[in-house]
Amino acid sequence: MCMTKNELINDVAAGLVMTLSEDHLELVKATFLVKMQGYDIHEVNTLPSAEVKNNDFILKRFTVDMLARGVKESSIKSYLNIIRPFFDYTRLNFMEVTSQHIIDYLAVKKMAVNITGKKNSQSYIAGICRVLFVFFEWAYRKHHIEQDIMRDVDRVKERQKKKERITPEEMEACRECAQSDREKALLELMLSTGLRVGEITALKIEDIDFQTRRLHVREGKSDSSERDVYLSIRARNAIQKYIKKRYAGYVFRPTRNILDDGVQIGKGTIEKIAKDIGERAGAHCKTTVHIYRKTFASETYRRTKNVKMVSLLLGHANTAITEKYYLVDDLKDIEYQALYAVQ
């Protein structure tokens, strides 16, 4: 079927009608008319070439599907950094991979020596296994491969280490050692909300209702992480003292652009401040933003005994993640206390 220029432009605009406003559609049409001056449109009668279903194809398809699901680009990049080396090692097309290839690859990675001269840890192997499960189960569910090859692969169990968090005494010591208004605002924010480092750097003043102490998180690990959390009175006061008379822009600004509300502070800077506060306070562990996040989770659970609430405040997809990676030690402590009480 042949089309005139106007018909083609109207056809493109029709495809965007649910996305763009009427004014924007008119702008698109006008832009096409200008850009297509001097060009003729001819129908191509040759058949399109068949799409080559190689590993590049499946990884692009996987990326698109993960983006549509709401997974952050940084997380998808982490997946690809594990999947690509698997294909590079096996030199197989994704449709040729079997469960035995997966098992052999995990065994090789387990026996391999890393750059430090040591064998790869159980946690590292478990991480690879987890990503391969995500990828190949997705490929089977989406009918890109015919067999559920992961059905015959045993999941690698990850050794559970005790979850580090700072003690109540260390929290008070951190408060005493926080020096500048920015340090105090950051510390109280982390302790009262458990935000991720990326959520902290993306936080804007407009996201905070200081009257109700409600803080809206827009930039989470995934689209499902968007949520409301609540500031303690101490955190609200510390943030208000830090931002002074500013009413818009990023809450935390880099020192070099202190007068520019539109410049986002770096994640590395936030992590350094969090670490420095802990070191001054003599904390028993390295106080990353994630340690403060775990501390918030632990304190909230011990106060409420509500796993679902903690999960929602942390922005997790389900409570299983919260229990496994944040509250496993707290749950065991509660279980032990209950058993001890009945004896």
N, C-alpha and C positions, 0 to 999 in steps of 0.2 A: 504494500500500500504506500503510495507516494503522498508526501505532505508538502504544503507550502510553508514558507518561513513562519507566517502567523499561526498556522495550524500547529506547527512544532512548538512554538513558544507557548501557545495556549495549553498544549498537552503537558508541557513541563510545569506550567503554573498550576494546572489541575492536580498534579501530583504533590504540590506543596501547600494546597489550600488548607489542610488541617494543621500545618506547622506555622505558616506566616500569616500576618494580618493582611487586610485588603490593601493598605498603603504599601506594605513591603512587597506584595505580589505585583503591584503596578510598577514598582521600582525594578523588580526582577525583569519584567517584560520589557521595560524601556532599555535596560542594560543589554539584554539580548539583541534588541533591534539595532542598537548602536554597534555592538561588537560584531554582528553578522553582516554588516554592510560590506558589499563586495564579494560575498561568498554565495555560491550556489549550493543547493541541496539535491543530491542524487541518491536514489535507492540502491543499496548494495544487495545484489541477488545471490552472492556466494554464501554458503552456509558457514556459520561460526565454527571455529575449531573446537574440538572437544576439550574440556577442562582436564588438565593433567592432575591426577590425584596423588601428588607426592607429599613428602613430609612438610614442605613449605605450605602447601595447600591446607593440610589439616591443622597446622599451627595457626594459620591466619583465621581459619574457621573457628578454632577454639578461642582465639583472642576475641573475635567478634561476639561469640556467644557469652563469654565471661563478662564483657563490657555491657551487653544487653541485660545480664543478670544483676548488674550493679557492682561487680567486683572492681576495685580500684586498679588503675593502670600499674601502680607499683607492685601490687600483689600478683597481677598477671605476669609481669616481668620476672618476678621471683619463680613462678611456675615454669616459665619458658627456660630460665637458666638451669633448671634441673632436667626438663624434658629434652632439650636440644642435645646435651651431652650424651644422653641415653641413645638417641638416634645416631649420633656421630660414632659412638663406640660400637654399636651393633651393625651399623651400615645396612639397616633393613628399612624397607618401606613400612609405614605404620600398619598396613593390612597384612604384613607377613609376620608380625610379632606374635609370639606365643607366650604362654605363662612361664614356660621353661626359660625363655630369654630374659624375662623379668627376674626370675629367681637367680639365674646365673649372674646377672648384672649386679644384683644386691650383694651376692656373695663376693664378687670381685671388689666392690666398693668397700666391703667390710674388711677384706684382707689388705687392701691397698694402704700405702703409707702416705700421709699428707705432707705438706711443706714443712711441718715442724718435726718430721721424722717419726711421728707416732701414727698408730692405726686410727682410722676414722672412728669417732665415738658412736655409741648405740643411738644417741639422739640424732646424729647426722644421718645415719642410715634410715632411721624411722622417718625422718623428714622427706628423704628421697622416695621411700615407699609410699608415704601419704600422698605425695604429688602425683606419682604414677597411677595410684588408685583413682584420684580425681580425674586425670586425663583419660585413661582407658575406659573407665566406667561411663564417662561422658560420651566417648566415641561409640561405645556399644549402644547406649541409650538413644543416641542420635542416628543410629543405623549407618555409621561410617565404617564399622567393622562388624563381621557376622557373628563372632563368638565373644562371650563374656570371659575374656582371658584372665581377668583378675580373680575370678571365682576360685581358681586353683592356687592362688598365691596367698600365703599366710602373711598377715600384717606383722610388721616388725614392732615388737613391744618397746615402748620408750621407757627407760628407767626414770621413775619419778623421784626427782630431787626435792628436798624440802624447799618450799617457796620462801625466798628471802623477802623480808619486809622490815621496816624499822620499828622499833619498840615505842610505846608511849613515852618513855623517858627520853628516847632519842628525838622524838617529835618535838618535845619541849626544848631540847637542846638546840635543835635546828632553828626554832623560832628565836631563841636567844642569839644565835650566830648569824642570822640573816641581817645583812647590813643596810643596803640601799632600799628605797621604797619599791624598786622593781623586784628585788630579791624577795622581799616580804610578800608582795602581791602574788608572785609566781608560787612561792611556797604554800601560801594559804589556798590558792586556786587548786593546786595539785592535791593537797590533803582533803579538800572538801568536795572535789568532783571526780578525781581519778581520770582526768582527760589524758588522751594520748598526746605525744609530742607534736604530731601534725595538727591535731585539733587545737592545741595551744597556740601554735604559730598562726593559724588561720582565724583565731578568735577576734571578733570585732566588737567595739563598744556597743554598736547597734544590736548585738545579739544578747545583751544583758538588760534585764528589767531590774533595776536596782531597788525598786519599791517592793516587788514580790520576791526578789532574790532569785528569779528564774533565769537560767542561762540556756540559750538554744544552740545546740551543736549542729553545725551544717556540714563540716568537712570531717567525716569519719573514715574508718578503714574501708567501708563500703557504703553504698547508698542507704542501706538499711540501718547504718549507724546514726542517722540523723535523729536527734532526740532532745528532750529537755532534762537538764540537771539543775541542782539547786546549790547556791552558795551558802556557806555558813555566814553568820553575822560578821565574824572576824575576817573572812575572805572578802565579803562585800566592802567592808570598811578599808581594807588594805588596798583593794583595786581602785576604789574611789580616790584614795590618797595619792596613789601612783599616777592615775590619769589626769588628776587635777581638774581643769576646766575643759578638757577635750570631750567632745560629744559624738565623734565619729572616727572611723579608721581603725586600724589594728590596735589591739590593747597593748601588745608588747612590740616595741620598735627597736631596731638596731641603733647602737650609739652613734654610728657615723651619719645616720639619717634621722636624728632625733626630732627634727622639725617636720618630717614628711610622714603624714598619717597613712599614706598609701604604700609604704615600703614594709614588707613582711620580714620579721626577724627570722634568722636561720635556725633550723632544728639543732644544729651543732652548738649554737650559742645557748639555747635553752638547756640542752643537756649539760653543758659546762657549768652553768649557774647552779643547776640541781646538784651536780657532783660536788662543786665547791662548798655549798652549804653543808652537805653531809660530812665532808672532810673536816670542816671547821668544828662541827658538832661532835666529831669522834664516833660517827656511826660505824657499826661493826661490818657493814657491807658497802659496796659502791652504790651510791644513791642516784641511780638513773631515774628518768621520768617514769619508767616502767615499775621501778621499785615503789615509788610513791603511789602509783596506780594500784599495785597489789596491796599496799598498806591501806589505801582507801577501801578496797574491796573487803579486806579482812575486818577492818573496824566497823564497816557498815553491816556486815553479816553478823558479827558478834553482838551488835547493838539491836538488830532487828530479827535475826534468825530467819530471814526471808531471802532465799536464793534467787527467786524470780525478780525481786526488787533490785538486788545487786546486779543481776544480768542486764536488766533494762537500763540501769544507770551507767553501766560500762559500755552499752551499745553492742552487746553480743547477739548473734543470731539465735542462740538457744542457751538454755541453762547448762547443758552438758559441757560447753566450753568453759563457762564460769566455774563449774565444779572441778573440772580436770586441771585447769591451768591457774586458777586463782584461789580456790577455797578448799582444795583437797586436804590440806593440813588442818584447817579450821574445822572441817567436818569430822575428821578423825579425832580431834581434841574433844569435840562435843560428844562423839560416840563413846570415847573413853570415860569421860566424866559421867555419862549416863550409866554405863556399866558399873563404874566404881560406886555410884550412889545407891544402886540396888543391892550391893553386897554388904 
